[in-house]
Amino acid sequence: MKDKQFDDLPAEIGNPHPNNPHFNDILEIRLSRRQVLQGGLGFAMVSMFGMSLAGCNDDNDEEDLPSLGFKSVPISTEDKHVVPDGYTAKVLYRWGDPVSDGAAFRIDASNTAAEQMVQAGAHHDGMHYFPIDQLTGGNSSSQGLLVMNHEYIDDAILHTTGGYRDDKAGYTIEKTNKEMAAHGVSVIEVRKSGSDWSVVRPSSYGRRITTHTPMTISGAAAGSRLLQTSADPTGREVIGTLNNCANGTTPWGTYLTCEENYQNYFIIPNASELTAEMQAIVSRDRVSSSGTNYSWEVHYDRFNINKEPHEVNRFGWVVEIDPFDPTSKPIKRTALGRFSHENAAHVLANDNRVVVYLGDDKTNEFIYKFISNRAYDKNNRAANMAVGTGILDDGILYVAQYKADGTGVWLPLIYGQNGLTAENGFADQAEVLIKARAAATLVGATPMDRPEWVAINPKNKQVYVTLTNNSGRGTTNNPATDAANPRAKNIMGHILRWSETNNDPAALTLKWDIYVLAGNPASTVAENQGNIKGDIFACPDGLWFDNSGRLWIETDMSDTVMLDGEMAAFGNNQMLASDPTTGEIRRFFTGPIGCEVTGIISTPDQKTLFINVQHPGDVPKGLQAQLGTTRPTPANPHVASNWPDFDPNGRPRSSTIVITKGNGGKIGT
């Protein structure tokens, strides 16, 4: 999620999709971009298909429509979080809080690496609530396991004296280990007593999974020569997970954590020493030759690609975790492909096979879906999740091609088909999955404007995806605008949706439209105005449907983006709710300064909502006098905050917030 938001390709990489047909070359029906921008593609779809997608497969019960029964909160620029009247928002779980019975957080950041291993990681992101009795058929809304990602860190905050960039001479292996321990996943037990939620401590379920945790590699890529390293010549076990962005779940009650910007942890001191194959891989991965985010390679050779060329290939996967078994070993499921995974949204096909939708969160990358070969067996959890033979190991990965006439096709990524052969650099299916981006380009997938979260409407199985932004769209060395990505220099983002043929998630054809173009109607730039029906927002990122079919949208304007005059109108990042039957959008939550609003899940009864506030600041507010401002400026990009503790000597802490309604009703009604 958190990324260089306008993630234009480095000049030396250029357009990674030179062979992809642009929509301008394949138009079957030429849609006016003006029509798309002013009215939304849904209006054009009416004339093409006789109905808009809003009506496709609409089996909603009139008595269970996703109404928006709250008053919008205003745009905010304050260092606090805000919810509508009648709601309560409580901070539940902050960076540094014990997972179970570990050490307490120290406000001067003096906790050790060992202590961080049993504390909440940094930068909370995607998460899920598992009812404590789920495996026995229960559906508890008062006790469960809350599992969440910790995407990355601000090293200046994590350490008392900063990280490598702040203090090279003082950058010890202890600091590296603490940084690695602050990444990954938390499993915590939560319980409701009366109307109050708390973390259960101690808990036999409490667990941290980090960049230090051993993991099994499973699926077609397991054992591949491109996954073999000096530490693991078998290519079947990797130490750790990192840059854990959004998430997913499975029907059998496991958690999927998604590895996103893995490239930021590796360095190539000398690319000429690599094989031509690895040069192509790291170029497409956008690995830097000038430096990494944290310089872990100072103490761990595996993050230096010249020293360990294949280690980078062992990241960028979806990892399956069993939250109910704290002794279980996480599994990297390679059948779901390798790229910058945002989330993994699953749904059962009409024949009970498992379908998982996946977005690659980079500009001009793709949207994928995995279809399992066999059906989900509700009576055999062990078989569903077995290593090597599990449902997520046995299936086909497809990539989307969105056509200009509002239809689309899913293109299979199968070795030996559609040019995925040895002559084109793919020796077997393992290499198709490891080089999924290159494979998708070769078969003709549609380059998109940063595909992030995918969400599925439980009422009708329509699929929605946030396309956060792409300021390079239509510029030199980047794809031209097209029907699905209609705005040049797209800084506002949009949400795309589609219905699969016959309303079957396993179908290989679809009909799509644009649900909303984000933006500010007061902008003087026409393409930045959007067509929002309701409260304005920019850079949609997190996306989730509640059980009533209400769509929740979270935004991620980076600190740098907030400096842009076009973004000033939106204030702090926010969360909104939308009614897909009417298109109305209302602002439900605003976060503190500098934060991203991300991660969202409710209890089954929809009376409790958990969300995450990530990176509320990159320096403590105690430095405000030195900085001269609490908001970023072009001359001073730092964001000073001490949310949520408001301790004058404290540090900003990413946190999980629990939201309830005063009358005990469902959230959003």
N, C-alpha and C positions, 0 to 999 in steps of 0.2 A: 503494500500500500504506500507507505511513506516512501517517496522516491523523488528524484529530480522531476518535478511534476510536468514540466514541458520537456519531455525526455526525447529531444531530437537526437537523431543518430549522429555519432561522431563522424566528421568529414571523411576519415580514412575508411569507414565502413560503407558509407553510401547507402543506396537503396538495397535492402536485402531481398527484394522481391522483383528482380529485373524481368523475370519471365511471366509474372502474373498479368493476365489481361486486365486492363483498367476498364471500369464500367463504360467509359466513353467509347470504348472499342466494341463493346458487346451489347449495346442498348437494343433491347427488343421493343421497349416502349419508352420513349424519351420523356422523363418527368422533369418538369421545371423546378430548378433549385429554389426559385422564388416561391413556388407553390409549397414546397417542403418547408421552407423557413417560415412562411406566413401561416400556413394552416395545419402543418403536420402531415406526414405521409399517410396517416389514416384516412384523410379525406380523399386522397388520390386512390387509395385502395378500394374505396366504396365503388368508384366507377369501374375499376378493374375486375373486382370479384363479386360485385353486387352487395357487399356488406363490408363493414370494417372489422378488424380483428377484435374490437371490443365486443363484438357479438358472436365471434366464432366459438362454437362448442359451449355456449353459455348456459350452464345448468344450475346457475345460482338460484337458491330459494329466495323468494322475495322477502321472507321473514328473517333472513340471515345475511343481509347485505352488509358490506364493510363500511358502515357509516362513520363519519368523523365527528364525534360528539364532544369536542373540546374547543376552547377558544385559543387561537394562535398566540404564541408568545412572540414578543417583538425581537427584531434583530438586536444583537448585543455586542458590545466591545469591551465588556467588563471582565475582570478576572474572577469569574464565578460561573456556576452552572444554573440554569433556569428551566423550570418545568411549568406547565399550565396551572392555573388556579385549580385547587381541589386535588392536586397530586403532591406526593412527597418523594424526594430523591435523597437517598442516603449513600454515603461512601462505604462500600463493603470490604474491598480488598485492594490494597495499595502496593505498589512496588516496595519490597522489603518486608512486608508482613509475613509472619510465619505461615508455612503451608499447613503444618500440623502442630508440632511442639518444638520448632526450631528457635533460633535466636531472634530477639527483637531487633527492629530497625533502629539504626543510629542516625540521627539527623545530620551528622557531619560526614556521612558516607564512609565511616571507618570499618564497616562490616567486612569480614574476610571473605575470600573465595569459598571456603568451606561453609560459612554461614549463608552466603548467597545461594548455595546449592539447595538449601531447605527453606528459602524465602521466595516470595513472589518475584518473578522476573520483571524486567523493565518493559515498558511500551506494550501494554495489553492490547490485544487485537481480537480476532475472531474467537467465538466461544459457543458452547452448547451446554444446556441443562439436561442431565440424565436423571429421571426419577429414581430414587434409591431402590425401588422395588421393580424396576423395569424388566429385569431378566426373569422375574416370576409372574409377569403379566400385569403388574401394577402400573399406576400412573400418578404417583404422589406429586402434589403441588406444594408440599410443605417440607419436604426433605429430599435432597438429591446431591448429585455430583456436578459441580460446575467446572468445566474443563475449558481452558483458554490458552491462547497463544501469547508469547512475548516476542515481538517481532525483531527489535533491534535496541540499541542503547544510545544515550548521549554520554560519551565517556567523561566529559568534563563534570557531569553531575554524579556519575557512578563512583568516582574516586575522590578522595579528599584533595589530592593534588593533580587531578586530571589524568587524561590518558596519554598515549604516545604523542599526539599532536601538541599537547600542552607541556609535556615534560619527558623528552626523549631519553635523557640520561636516567631518569627515575622510572622508566617503563620496565617493570619487573615481570617475571613469569607469573607471579601472584596476581598482578593486575590483569594479565591476559586470561588467566583461569577464571577470575571473577567476571570478566566480560563474557566469556563463554558460558558461565553459569547463569548469567542474567538473560540469556536467550532461551528459546524453547517453549515449553508447555508447563502449565500448572494443572494439577488435579486437586481440587479441594472439595470438602464436604460442607454443604450449607443446610441450614435448618431454619424454619419459621416458627417463632413462638409468639402467639397472639398475632400482631401485625408486624412484628420486628424480625428481620433476617440477620443471621450471624454465621460466621465460619465456625464449624465444629472443630475444636482442638482439645485433646489430640484426636486424630482420626486414623483408622487403619487404612483408609483409602488415600490419604494425603500423599502427594508425590510430585517431584519435579523431574522433568525430562529435559535435557540440555544438550549443548554441543559436546559434552563429555559422555553421553549415554550411548552404549553399543546398540546397533540396530541391524536387523537382518535385511538383506536385499533379496527381493522375491520377484517373480515374473520373468518374462522372456529375456530381459536384459541381465538377469543375475548370472554371474560368472563370465560376462563378456570381457574380452581382452581390454576394452576401453574403460572397464571399472576395476581393473587389477592394479594394485599398488605394491610398493615394497613392504608395507605393513600388512597388506591383505592380498597375497598373490592369487587367492581364489576368486576375488571379486564378488564376495557374497556377504561381507560384513563391513559396515562403515561406522565410524565413531561420530555420533552426533547428528543433530539437525540444527538449522539456523535460518534466520530471516523468516520466521513462521508468521505468515500473514493471516489470511482468513482460513476458513475451515469447512468441514462437512461432517456428515455422519453416515452410518450404514443402517440398513434395516435390522441388523443383528446386534445393534447397540454398541458400536465402537466409534471412535472419534478419528476424523481425518484432519491432520494438520498439513498445511500447504507451504512448501518452501518457495519463497519468491525471489528476492534480489540476491541470489547466491553469488553472483559475479563480483559483488562489492567486497568480498572477503578474500579474494585471490589477487595475486600480482604476477606479471610476466616481466621479469627484468630484461629478458632477451628473447623476443619472439622468434628470431632466426634460428635458435637452437631447437625449436620444436619441429615435429614432423609437419608436413603440409596439411595432413588431416587435422592435427591438433590446432594448427594455426587457424584453419577454417572454423573449427568449433569455438575457440575462444573469441574469435572475431565476431561471430554471430551472437555469442553470449555477452558481448560488450565488456569483456574483462579488460581492466586498465593496465597499462605498462608503467604508469607514473606513481601509483600508490593505491592502497586500499582504505576502507573506512577506519580500520583500527590497527593495522600492522601486526596482526597475529603471526605473520611469517617470521617476525623477529625471534620468536621462541618456538614456533612449530613449522617445520619444513613443509608440511603437507599443504600449507596455504601459498607456497611458492611454486608456481606451475613449472618453472624450469627444473626444480628439484623433484617434484612429484607431479608429472604431467596429467595423470588421470584422476587425481583427487577431485578436481572441479566437476568431473562427470558424475560424481557420486552425490551431488546435490542438485536441487531443482526438481524434486519428486514430491509425490503425495505420500505421507507417512500415516499408517494405521496404528492406533493406540487403543488398547482395551482398558477403559477407565475403572472397570470393576475388578481387575486383577493387578494389584500393584507390583507383582513379581513378573509380569509379562514383558516380553521384549518387543519394542516397536518394530514395524515392518515397512520398509520402503517399497511401495507397489509400483513397479516400473511399467506395467501395462497401461498406466494412465499418462505416460509420456513425461518427458523432461523439458521444462521451460519455467518461466517465472509464474508459478501457480498463484492465483489469487484465492479462489475457494473451490469447493467441490460439492456441487448441489446434486443430490441423488433423487431419483423418482423410480417407481416400479413401472415397467412397460406393461402393456395389456396382457402379455403372457407371463408376467411376474419376473422377467429378467430385470437386472439392475442397470439403470442408465445413470451416468454421472456426467454433468456438464462442467466444463472447465474453461477459465479464461486465462490468457497469457498477458500479464500486466506490463506490457511494453508498447510503445507506439509502433504502429504498423505490424503488430503481431495478430494472433488468431484466436478464434473460439473453437473449442473442441467438445466432443462428447465420446464417452466410452460406453459400449454396449456389451454386457456380459453374454457369454455363450450359453450359460445355463441359468435356470430360474432360482430365485431365492427360496430356500427351504427353511421355514420358520421353526421347524422341529430339529434342526441340526446346525446349531451355532458354530460348533467346532469345525465342521466341514466348510461352512460359508467363509471362515476366516483362516483356513489352513495355509501354511507357507507353501508356495509352489503350486498348490491346486485350489486355492481359494477363489471365490467368485471374482475378486478384483485382480486375479492373475490370469484369468481365462476369458478373453473377449477381444473386441476390435476397437481401436481408437480411430475416430473420424474427425475431420476438420470441416468447418463451415465455409460454403461459398454462397454469398448473398447476391442475387441477381437484381438487375435494375427494374424488373417488372414486379417486384415484391414477392418473388418466390425464392427458394434456395434449395441447395442440395448438400448432403453430408458426404464427403469424399473419404474413402477408406485409406488408412495408412498401413498398407500390408506389403511386406517384402515381396518383390517380384511383380507387383502390379503398378500401373500408371507411372512407370519410369523409376520406381524405387528398387533399383538393381545395383549390382556391383559396379557396372560401368558408370553409374552416377554417384558412387561413393557409399553405397549401402550394402554391406556384405551379408547381412541377415536381418531378421526382425529386431534383434537387440539394437542394432545400429539405427534402424528406423526410429525406435523409441528414444534412444540417446540423442539423436539428431532430429528430434521431432519438428523443430522449426524449419530446418532445411527441407525435410520431407513434405511439410505442409506447403511450403513455397513451390516446390516442384510440381505438386498435384494441382495447384491453382486455387488455393484458399484466398479468401478476401482479407487483405490487411485492414485492421480496425484501429479506432482511436482509443487505445489503451483499454482493452477488455478487463474489467475487474470482477465484481461480484455477480454471480448468476443466482436468480431466485425463481422459484416455480410456484405459480398460483395454485393453491390446493383446491380451488373451486372448479378449475377447468384445465389445468395442466399447461396453461400458457407459460412460456419461459421469457424472463426479462433479464437484461444484462446492462450494467452501467458501463458507459464508455466515457472515461473521466475527462480526458482532454487529449489534444494532439496539436500543438502549435506549429508543427512542421507540415501538417497536411496541406498538400497543394504547392509546396515550395520545392526548390531544387533538391534533387536526390531523394525525394519523398513521393509517395503515391499521390495521384490527383484526387480531387473530391469524387465521390460516387454517391449512389442513391442511399446507401446505408451509412455513409459518413459524409454528409452533404456540405459541411462548413470548412472552408479554408481557414488555416491558422486557428483551429478550434480550441479556444482557451476555456470555454464554458462547459463543454461536455454534453452528453445526451444519454437517453435510455432507449435501447432497442428492445423489441419483443417479437415473439413469433409463436405460431401454433404448428405443431407437427401434423402431418397428414393423418387423417382419421383419428386425430387426438391421441395418437400412439407415440410415446416417447422413443420407441425403437424404430420409427419410420425414418426413411432416408431423404425425405423431401419435406418442405415446410413453406409457410406463408408468413411474411414478416411485415412490420411497420415500425415507425418511430413513435414511441409512447410520449416522449416529451423532449424538447430541446431546452436545456438549462440556459439561464441568462437573465439579464436585467432589461426590462422594456424601456427604461430611461436611458440606456446606453446610446451614444451617438454613432456607434458602429452597428450597422444593421444586422450583421451576422452574430453579434453578441447579445441581441435582444431576447432571443428565445421565444417560446410560446407557452409558458407556464400558465396554468389555470389556478391561480392562487398565490401562495407565498413564494418569493423568488429565492433561488439558490444557484450555486455554481459548483462544478467538479463533483458530481455524484460518484460515490464510491461504494460504501456498504449498502446492501440491498437484502431485504428479507420480507417474507409474507407471514403474517400471523394466521391462525387457524380460521379466522373469519374472512380471510381474503383481503385484508388491509395491507397495503404495500408500504414498507418503511424504508426511507432513503436517508443515508448518512453522507456527509460531505467531507472532502479532504482538499482544501486549498492549502498548499504548503506555505511556510513562512515567507518564502520568496514570492510566491504568487500574491500573497496579501499586500505586497508592496505596490502592486500594479494598480493604477488609478481605476481601472475597470473593476477591480475586485473590492474596492473600499466599501461599496454599497451593501455587501453581504455580511459585514462584520465578522464575528467569530464563526468557526465551523458549527454545524447544526445537524439536527435530525428532524425529518419531516414525515408525515403520514399522508398517504394518497389513497383515494378510492378509485380503483381501476374501472368501475362501472360508470363513473362520471368524469374522471380525470382530475378531480379537485385535489389540491395539495395544500396542506397546512403545516406550519412550523410547530413542532412539539417540544423541542429541546434546543438550547444553545449551550455550548461549552465555554470553558475559560479561554483566555487569550493563548494563541499559539498552538492550540490542541488540534487533533483530528478526532472526530467522533466516529467510533467504529465498534464492531462486535455487537451483536444483538441476539437475544433469545428470550422467550417467556416461559413461565411454567405452563403445564398443560391446561390449567383453568384460565389462562390469560390474565390473571389478576396480579401477577408480578412480572416486571420487565427488567432484564439485566442488560446494561450497555457498558461500553468501555470508553474512557477518555484517555487518549494516547498523547504523549509528549506535550503536556500543558505548558512547558517552557524549556529552554535549553540552558538557562542559568538561574541560580537562586535569586529571589527578589531582594535579598540582602545586598546584591551588587547593583541595585537600581541607581544609586547615587553615582556610581562610576559610569554606568551606561547612559544615564540621563533620560531614559524613557522606558516604559514597560511595553511599548509596542515597537515593532521593527521599523526601521527607516532604511533607505538605500545605503546610507553611510554606516549604519549600525544594525545589522540583520538579527541581532540577538533578541530573544523574547524572555523577559524576566518575569518569573511567577513563583509564588510559594503555595499555590493550590495543590492539594485540598486541605493541608494542615494549617496554613496561614501562620506558621511559626516564623517569626522574624529572622531566625537563624536556620530555617529549614530549607528544603529543596523541593522543587516541583516533582510530583510523583504521579505517574500514570496510575489509573484506578478503575475498578469496577464499581458502577453505581447501580443500586437497586431502586426501582421506581414502583410505587404502589398508588392506588387511588384511595382518597379519603373515605369514600363510602364502601370500600371493599369491592368495587365493580371491576369489570374488565378494562384493561388499558386501551385507551383510544375511543371508547364509546361515550 
